[in-house]
Amino acid sequence: MHYKFVLMASSVLLLSACGGSGTDDTPTINGNKIPILSIANIENDITKNQTIQLAATASDKDGTITSVIWEQTAGLKVLDEPISANTVTINLPPALSYAPREYAFNVTATDNEGATNVKTVSFVARNSMDEFTAARLLHQGSMGPKLSEIRKAQGLSEQQWLESQIALPIEYHRGYLVKSQGEDEFRYINRIDGWWKATLRSDDQLRQRVAFALSEILVVSDANSGLSSQPEGMVNYYDLLLKNAFGNYRELLEDVTLSPIMGTYLSHLGNEKADDALNIRPDENYAREVMQLFTIGLEELNQDGTAKLDAQGNTIATYGQSQIEGFARVFTGWTFAGSETFKRKSRDYIKPMEAFSEYHSSKQKTLLNDEVIPEGYGPEESLQIALDNLFNHANVAPFITKQLIQRLITSNPTPQYIERVANVFNDNGNGVRGDLAAVIKAIYLDDEARHFGSVLSYQGKLKEPLLKTVQFWRNLDAKSLEGYYRTWNMFDNYGQGPMRSSSVFNFFRPDYQPAQLRDDELVAPELQIAGDATLIGTMNEHFADLVWSAAEGHNDLNSSGLYVYIKNDMNTLKKEGINTLLDEYNVLYFAGSMSTDTRQALLDLDAYFDDDQYRERVSYLLYMIAISPEFNLQY
């Protein structure tokens, strides 16, 4: 959208004034008073792609003003040459980057005897998102935007929206965990119910999206594990990700390491020092995964995420068996907080694990980069040294930031994009390493994410099946009369569920490459779960949600059934027509990427129904959108 208006000041900056005694203190040069020059104030909030007017007033106490010259000194060129005028109209160019653009102009007033007065006018022009730009950002930065949220973001810059989201209070999932009626204990389904409620209702959508991404990197799962009986602990783990989403990665790494949920899942809870007589060896599971998946990966990396090569052109391993054994020793002696003894456990799945020194290996521990923890160090000190060692490895920045970019923005970030964000991970501008708030802003504000000046033919990523449903449910106020979201078969319908992956390697690998993309050397992680069964299940789920479960199509609602409410869309269709409704859908579901062919297909579908079949028309339009290629791509 193009905003055009004129800024004129009602007040001026007083650059020369008479004193209270009545004496004239105007500066002079060789007896000649210099011109008095004042510049009209400029509004504080100026946006790109608008027209403004700069104004100056000049006078001379002992002569006349012969010229007022404006000359640009900073910013994109808007004055090709100096201009002589009291007022100058400036057409600011549109956004070429997310970054605010500073402009500066020198104004020179000259009198009839050649005396001059020079002042500087400066201001900063920020971006102002139109509806499509806002929709694209919110598709990337929320669990699925509502139309009202997109409209609210219009007029803000990308940076303003991100900073406002980061500043919002955390909406933890623990507050949404409630027991089923008649039950004394929390059940697995209560955790899922709480996830839906928090995801659908929370205002801190950016944090929710980042935490969801982190849950697919720092993986725990209650599928095929004993954790299905620990819904409170699982919710607490997710809340740990929410708490640290804009914190420091070092703190997140420690919280994850000491989580009894992670300790149970990757078996370092209850891990003991070696005892040859009892054939006990320190468990190496977490030692491997914290390196391979949570920090550094398998190969030494350049800052841009590409693999380092040795003199023979081979990749270089980041760690070996000695490091695995060293870290395994670090993670010995830890168990549930408040346990009476190491063997008599409290089963507290909420509080961070605590150490029992007598079960901790005091042997020497070999870490990364030839660092060694000497013999005799205790569990707490060893842990701090080991986590610092992991956190400060050069691989962490490119390894973690690439995965965050893949989960949030695009499956195939360029090496340059990765390097720019990795640099921010290493230093947020104030000498701080691992500042995730700075990293997240760098990810979203990069020109590659915002499509400024991009020449890439492959942008974006496939939407995860679960997130597609989240957006429909958020927009269509999905709910049941009894207030519960009972979705037992999420893996069958979507190929995924929150913290429900079949292994620590997530639902899909970040380097998954379908055969069709190998020649182009591209990856599409989400396609790893797009098998026939999942695709059919997801299509059936969308049809059930949007067609069968539209509340307006039922006279009586099942109290436990989940329904969507499409009355608002029906009213728009009835009062304003199909084209207005499709315009809204283009913003809401496509972020402006609805093609002419897709729009025509939706019009053709709508024409199949009678004009007064508003419920059927809306339901089938939404279903076709759900299965359309353009909706399924986050662009």
N, C-alpha and C positions, 0 to 999 in steps of 0.2 A: 504494500500500500504506500502511496506517495503522499507525504505530509508537506503542505506548503503554507507558510504563514510568515508574517513580517514581525521582527522583534524591534521595537522602538523603546527607548528608555524614557521614563518620566522623571528620572533623577539623573544627575550628572556627578562625575568625580570632580571635585573642586581642586584644580591644580594651581590656582592663584586666588588669593582673597585679601580683602582689606582688614587690617588689624582693628582692634577695638578703639585704639587711640585716634583713628582717623588718618594715620600716616599711610603713605603708599609704599608698600614693600615689594612691588613688582621688580624682579631682577632687571638690571640694565647691562648693556654692553656698549662701552664708549659713549655713555650718556643716552643711549637709545633703549627704551623699555622693550623687552622681548614680548612676543605675542602671548596672550592668554589662551590656553587650549584646554578644552574639556571634551571628554568622550562619554557618550551615552552608555549607561550600564547595560550589560547583556544578561539575558536570562541565564539562570544556573543550569537548566536542563536543555541542552541542544542536541538534536538527533541528526544523523546523517540523512542525506537525500531530502533536504528541505531548503527553502530560500530564506535568508535572513538579510537584514539591512543594518549596516554599521553607520553611525552618525557621529559627527564631530562639530563642535562650535568653537570658532576662533574669533578673537577681537584684539585690538591693539590700542593702548591708551594714548600714544603720541603719534599715531600714524594710521595706516590702513593695512589690511591683510591682502596680500597679492596672490597667495595660493595656499591650498590645503591638499597635500599629496598623500595618497595611500599606497603602501608598498608591502607586498606579502613577504614574510620572512620564514614561515614554517607551515607545514601541512601540504596536502595534495594541491597542485596548482589550480587556483580558482581566479587569480588575477594574472593575466599573461604579462602585463607591464604595469608600471605605476600609473595611478589614476588621480587626476585633479578634480576633487569634488568634495562637498560637505557630507554627502551621504553616498554609500556604496552598497549595491545589491550583490549579495554573494549566493551563488547556487552551489550548495555543498553536494559533492558526489555521493552516490549510493554506497552501501557497505561493500567493501572489497576484502574485508577481514573483520573478524569479531572485535579486534582491538579498538579501543577508543582512539580517535584521531585528534591531535592537538593542532590548532591553527594559531598563527600570530601575524600581526600586521603592524608596521610602523606608520604613524601619522605625523607628518611634518607640516607645521604652520609657518609661513614666511611673511614678514611685513615688508613695507615699501623701502626700508633701508637695509634689507637683507638679513635681519635678525631672525632666528628660527627657534622653535620649540618642538621637541620630538617626544612623543609618547607611544607606548606599545599597547595594543589591544590583543588579548589572547583568550581563547576558550577551547574547550574540549567537546567534540561531537561524538556521541555514542551511537551504537546501533539501536534501532527501533524495530522489533520483530513484527512482521505482518502475520496474518493468520496461518499461512503455510509454513513460514519459518518457525513460528512458535509450535505448531503441530509437530514438525519434524524433531525439534528439540525434546518435546515432551514424549514422543514415541520412543526416543532413545533414553530419556531420563526419568521415566515413570514406569509403573507396572502396567500401564495402559491408560492413556489420558481420557478424561471426560471433556466434552465440548466446552463446558463452563470453565474448566481449567485452562484450556487453550485460549479462550477469549480473555481470560484474566491475565494471561501472560503476554498478550498482544501489547505492543507499545514499549515493553521492557526490552532491555538488551539481554543477550544470552547470559552475560556475566551477572547482571542483576537478578535474573531468575535463579541461576545456580546459587548465588550467595544467599538469596532469600530462603531457598530450600535448605541449605546447609545450616542456616541459623534456626530452623524450626526445632522445637523440642522433640525428643525421640518418642515415638509411639511404639512402646515395647509390646510384644505379642503376649507376654505373661498376663496382662490385664484382660485378654480375650479368652483365656483358657478357663472353661467352666465345665463342671461335671454334668453328665447326662442326668435327666430326671430319674430319681430313684436309685442312682449309683452312689456308692461311698468313695470310690476311687476314680482318678482320672484314667481315661482309656485312650488308646491310639487315636480314635476318631475325634476325640476332644482336641487333640493337637492340630489335626487337619482343619477342624471347624474354626479354631482360633486363628490359624494361618489365613484362611479365607476372610474372616472378619477384619483382621488387621490389614491385610493387603487391599481389601476393597474400600475400607473406610478411612485409612490413615491419610493425613495431609502431607506428611513428610515422604512424598512419593520418590524423590531422588534417593533418599537413604534406604527406603524399602527396596528399590531396584539394585542399588549397590550391594546391599546385604544378600539379596537373592543371588547376585553374581558371585559373591564371596562364598556362598554356600555350595557353589559348584566348583570352587577351587580348593577350599579348605573343607573337604568333604567328610561328613559323617552321615550315617544312614541307619534307619531302624527297619529297613527291609532285610529279611533273611538274617536278622541278628537279635540278640536278647534285648536290644534297646527299644523294641516295640512296646515293652512293658514299662518304659520310663518316659512318658510324655512330658512330665514336668521338666526333667533334665534336658530333653530334646528342645523344648521351647526356650529354656534358659540358654542353650547353646546358640540358638538363632538370635536371641536377644544380645548375646555377646558379640555377634557379627554386626548387629545394628549399632551397638554402643561404639564399636571401633571403626565403623564405616568411614568416618571422617577424622579418625584419630591417627595414631602412629602405627606403622606396620610392625615395629618392634614390640609394642605393647600387645597388639593383636596376636602376634606369634606366641607370646608368653601366655596370654589368656587361653589360646587354643591348646597349647601344650599341657597346661595344668587343668584343663576341663576334664572332669571325670567321664563325660560322655566321649570325648576323644580318647581318653585313657582306656576306656572300655573297648571302643571301636577298633583302635590300633594296638591294643594290648600292652601298653606300657604302664597301666595302672596295675599295681601288684608285681611289677617287674623286680626280680631279685638279683643280687650280685651272684657271681659264679660260686658254685660249691661242687667240686669234682666228686666228692664222696656221695652226694645226693644226685649227681648227674644234672645239675642245674646250670644253665647258661643264660646270660641276659638276653631277653627277647629283643630281636633286631627289627621288628616290624615298624615301629614308629621312627626309629633311626633312619631307615631307608626312605620312608614316605615323606618325612619332614624335609629331607634333602631333595628327593626326586620330584615331589609334587608341590610342596609348600614354600620352597625358597629358591633353589638353584637349578633344578633340572639335571639331566644326565650329561650334557655337553657344555664345555666352556663356551661362553657367548661373547660376542662383541656388544657394544652398547646399543647397537641397532637391532639386536636380536638374532643376527646371523651367527652361524657357528664359527668359532675359531678353528684354524687348521694348523697341524704341525708341518714340519719341513717336507714330509712325504704326502701332504694333502689329506691327511686323516683328521677326523674330529678328535678332540681331547676330552677324556672323561673328567668329570668334576670331582669324583671321589672313588675310592676303592674299598676293599674289605677292611683295611685298618681303620678308616674313618667310620665305617658302619659299626665296627666293634667299639670304637671310642665313644660314639654318640649313644650306643646301646648301654654302655656303662654309665653315661650321664643320666639316663632315664631309668635308673634303678633306685629303689627305696621309696617310691611315691605310691600313695594309696588314698583312699577316701578321707576327706577332712573329718576330724573328730573321732577317728577310729580308736578303740581301746588299746589295741595292739595292731601290728602290721597284719597279723593273721585274722584278728577279730575285727572285721570291717564294719563301718557304720552304714554303708550303702547310701551315703549322701551324694546324690547326683547333681546337686546344685552348687555347692561351695567348691572353690579350687582345691585340687589335691594337696596333701601335706606329705612331708618326708619323714621317714624313719631312718636315721643315720646308720643303724646297725645292719640294715638291709641294702645299703648303698655301696656300690663298688668304689673302694678307695684307690684302685689301681690307676696307673697312668692312662690318660685318655688322649688319643690322637685325633685332632680336629682338622678342619680345612686349612689350606695354605700353610701347612707344616706347624700350625699352632698346637701346643701340647698343654694339657692340664696335668701338672705334676702329681705324683702319688701322694695320697693323704688328704686331698680336698674333699669336703663334704658335699651333700646333695644340693643345697641351695646355692652355694658358691659355684659349684660345677655347672649348674643349670644356667646361671647368669652368664658365665664365660662362654658356654656353648651357644646360647641363643645370640649373644653378641657376635660370635664368630660366624654364625649362619647369616645373620642380618647384614653384616658388613661385607659379605662376599660380593664381588663385582657382578655376579650373575643375577642377583636378586632383582635389581631394577628392571633390566630388559625382560627377565623371565616372568615376573608378576605383572608388570604393566602391559605386556603383550596380551596376556590372558584377560586382563580387565578390559582392554580395548575390544577384544574378540567378543566378550560377553555383553558389552554395552553398545558398541558402535559398528564394527565391521569385522568380518571373518578374516579378511586379508589386508591388514594394515601394512603400509609400506615400511621399509626399514627406517626411513627418515622420520615417519610418524612415531614409531617405537622409540627411536633415539631421543626425539624431543621430549617425550613424556618421561622416559627413563632418566634424562638429565634432571627433570623436576623431582623425581623420586630421590635422586642423590642429593639434591640441594633445592629446597623450596624458595630460594632467593634470600633466605635469612640464615643459611648455613645449617638447616635442619634436614636430616635424612629421614625418609620414610613417611613424610607428611601426606596422608592419604587425601585430605581435603584439597591440598594443592595438586596432587596427582589427578584426582577426579576432575577438577576444573581444567587442568591441562588436557585431559582426554576429550572433554566435551567442547572446549574452546579451540581446539586445533583446527586449522583451515581444512584439513582433510575430513574431519568430522562434520564441519559446517558446510562443506562443498564449495568453499571459496577458492576459485582459481584451480580447481582440481581437473586433471585431464584423465583420470582413471576411468576405465570402462567397467570396472567391477567395484561397486560400492555397496556398503550395507551388509546385511546378514539376514538369514532366514529367521523369522520369528519362532521362538520356542512355542510348542503347542499350548502349554499352560498359560503363557502370557496372552495369547490370542483370546482365550476364554476369559481371562481376567478383564481385558478391556471391554468385551461385550457385557460382562456382568456388572462392571463398574458403571457403565453408561446406562444400562437398562435395569439398574436397581435390583439385581437378582437377590432373592431371599425366599425363605419358607415362612409359613405362618407361625410355626413353633419357634422360629429364630435360629435353627441349627443349619449348618452346611454339612450334610452327610454325604461325602463323596468317597465311597469305599474303593472304587475301581479305577483310580486315577491312572495307574500305570497301564492298564488295558486301553483306556481311552486316549491318553496323551503320550504314552511312552515315558512318562516322568511324573514325579510328584515332589513336593517340597521335602528335601532330605530323605529321599526314597530311592536313591540310585542303588544298583545291584552290587557296586563295588566302590572303592575309594577313588577309582578313575572316572567317576561321574557318569552321567547318562551317555555322554559322547566325549571323544577325545578332541583336544584343541587342534590336532594335526590331522583329523580325519579327512581323507581325500577320496571322494567317489571316483570311479574309473573315468567318468565323463570329463572330469576336471584335471586329470593328470597331465595332459598335453599342455595345458595352460598354467600348470604348477600352482593351482589354486586349491584351497581347502573349503569345506562346508561342514563344520562340526555337527550342526543340528541334523544333517541328513543321516547321521549314523543311527538315529532312532526312527527314521522315516521308512520303516519296513511296511510291507503290505498290511499287516495286522494293525499297526499303529495308524497308518493313513486312513484305513477304513474306520477304525475306532474313533478317530478324531472327527472325521466327516459325520459319522453317525451322532457323535456327541453334539456337534454344532447344530445338526438338524433337530435333535431332541430339544436342545436349549431354545432355539430361535423360532421353531415352528410348533412343535408339540407343546412346549412349556411356556408359551406366551400366555400370561394370565388372562388377557382379554379374550382368549379363545375358549375359556371354560366358564361354566355357570357355577360350579362348585369346585373349590380348591382343596386338594389333599393337604392336611396340616403339615405333613413332613416333606411334601414335594417342593422342589426348588423351581421357582417361576421367575421369568423376566417380565418386565412391564414396559410395553411399547406404546402406551397411550400418547406420549408426547410426539413420537414420530408419526403416529396415525393422525394426530391433529395437524401437524405440519403438512402432511400429504393432503389432507382434506381441505385445509384453508389456503395453502399456498402452492400446492401442486407438486408434481413429481420432480420437476427440475430444481426447485428450491430444496427439496429433500436430498436430492443427489448432490447438490452443492454442499450441503452440510456434511454428507457422508464423505465427500472428497476431502474435506478438511479433517474430519474426525478419524476416519479409518485409513485414509491414503496419504495424509499430509500433503495433498496437492498432486499426487502422482497418478491419479486415476486417468488412464488413457482414454482416448476417444472410442476405441474398440470396446473397452470395458463399460464405459458409460452407455454405449449403444446396446450392449448385451443386457444391461440392467433395464434400459427402456423397453427392449423387446420382451423381457420377462414380465415387466409390469403390465404391458399391453395384453398379456394373456388373460388377466383377471378383469372382472367387471369393475367399473369405476368405484362402486360403493363397497367393494371388498377390501376395506382399508387394512384390517388386521392381516389378512392373507397377503396382501401386497407388501406390507412392511416386513412380515416374517420371511417371505421368500427372497426379498431384496437383501435382507441381512444375511440369510444363508448363502446366497450367491457371493456376497462380499467375503464371507468367511472362507470360502474355498477358492477365491480368485487369486491368481499368482501375484498380483500387485499388492494385495493386502498382506499376503504371506511374506513379503519382503519388507524388512525395516530398512528404508532407504536413507 
